[in-house]
Amino acid sequence: MEKGLSASVSHAIAALLNELARLPGELVIIVDDYHFIELEAIHQSVADIIEHLPSHIHFYIIGLTELAIPAARLLAKGELHRVVTQHAQGKPDRASEQLEQLKSQIHSPDRDLFLLMIEAEQAQLSLLQGSPEYASQWLVKCGLSHADDVSLSRLAEHLVLARALTAFGQTDEALYLLERIERLLAKEDRLRDRIKALILQSVAYWRLGQKDAAFARLETALQLGEPQGYIRSFIDEGDEMADMLSGYLKLRPGVRLGLKRPVSASYVKQLLQALDGGPEESSKELLTDQEKRVLRLITEGLSNKEIGRQLNISGETVKSHIKNVYKKMQVDNRMRAAQRAMELELLT
């Protein structure tokens, strides 16, 4: 569940998104006079809805003052989320096409903000595809520097900058940027983004041949990621991450040092399995039949009590199944579980 959102609100949003996903054809939703909205919980709910909208739903917000949510960035993020999904499902060409189409479809006063995000995503995609030409050009013209002040508003672009700097041999600059980003994210309690920054640090040290430093950052990322079952952030790094995880599994420095919460071997092996088989196949294979039944009922907006009645199981058993589903799908609430299920076609 998102911080600050009640369970009933999360259920309602998940149910709304699934109803929208079932609608045929294009749909435009316009929210007018948004400047009258003052409750932070509503801003957060709207932000979550925008981020997880189905691709055929277009959401517009109209207000007379600056919006309390980063509207342009959230709208772009929703589109970019679908592009990243195409890449994750082994369709990099389709992902690249969608990014170009998205650039041509923007007719907004916030066009410059959109383009910054899209071009950064294009640069990242080119690096992940092993075709760095676009990223090389982006690095020259993006206007970003490793010495920039770091902030949450430019976080996505600066993370791509760090990845590009590492890819093109400017590793010291990348590490200088990443160390400051990681401190900011730790302070702001941005778990998922902090894990990404730590992973990029570990990759940078690995390429420098500093394996102890690489394993130290990787271990911190794994310690933070294991309780939530994070997978995607690690497997996006491909073969390089597989090499690091294999090396880490042999050394297990946390175990040797007697840490209170060492990383489990089973979690590392799960990541290696996902790297070997791909995220979509991994999620499909890891979910049991009963977990899929629970997931289907989650997507229909049922509460834990209603799921228990439907499946004739106790509330505690429902909670256990939901916890396992979240961990295996690398999500942390019902809305994201429902969205992920649709992306991977787990319930068809």
C-alpha positions, 0 to 999 in steps of 0.5 A: 500500500502507498504510504498515506493511502488507506486500504479502502482507497487502494482497493477502490483505485485498483478496482477503478483502474481495472474497470478502465482497462476493460473499456473498449476504445479511447477514453478522455478524462478531464478534471477541472478546477483542480486548484480547489483540491487541498488534501494531500491524500487526494493529490497522492491518489491522483498521482497513483491513478495517473502513473498506472493508467491503461494506455487507451485512457488519457487523463487531463488536469486543469487548474488556475494555479501550479498543481500540487502534483508534478502533472507533466512529469507524472503524465510522462512517467505514465507513458514511459512506464508502458515503454519500459514494460515493452523493453522488459518484455523483450520488445526493445524495438517497439519501446524505441518506436513508442518513445519517438511517437510520444515525442511527436504527440506532445502539444503542451506548455510543459513540452520541455519537461516531457522532452527531458524525460523522454530523451533521458529514457531514450538514452537509458534504453540505448545503453540497456540495448547495447547500442550506445550511439544515442546515449553518447549524443545525449550525454553531450547535449543534455545540459546535465553535469556530474557536479549538479546539485541533486534534487528529487525533481531531476532524479530520473535524468541524473540517474541516467546521466550516472549510467551514461558516464559509467558506460563511457568511462567517466566512472569517477564522475559517475561515482561522485554524482551517485554518492550524493544521490544515494545520500539524498535518497536515504534521507528522503526514504526513497527506497526503490530509487536508493536501490537503483543508485546503489546498484549503479554504484556497484556497477561502476566500482565493478568496472573499475575492478574494485570488487570489494567496493562493488560487493559492499554497495551491492550487498546494501542494495540486496539488504534493502531489496530482499524484504520487499522482494525487489527483482526488476531493479537488479535484472535490468543490469543484465549479464553484468549483474549476473556476474556480480551476483554469482561472485557475491553468492560465493563470498557472502560477505554479510555472512562472514562478517556476522551481520544481523541481517545478512542477505539470504542465498535464496534471494540471490538465487531468485535474482539469478533465476530471473536473469536467466529466464527473464522477468516475465517467465520468472513471474509466471513460473513462481506464482502458484495456482492459489496465488494466481486465484488471489491475484485475480480477486485482487484485480477485481477489487475484493478485500481480504475478507471477501477473498477469504470467503471466495476461496474458503480460506482464513484471513491470515492465509489470504495475507500470506498469499498476498505477501508472496504475490507482492514479493514475487512480482516486485510490487508493494500494493494491490494497485501495482499488483493488478497493473503488473498482472495485466502487463504480464498477462498472468490472468489470461 
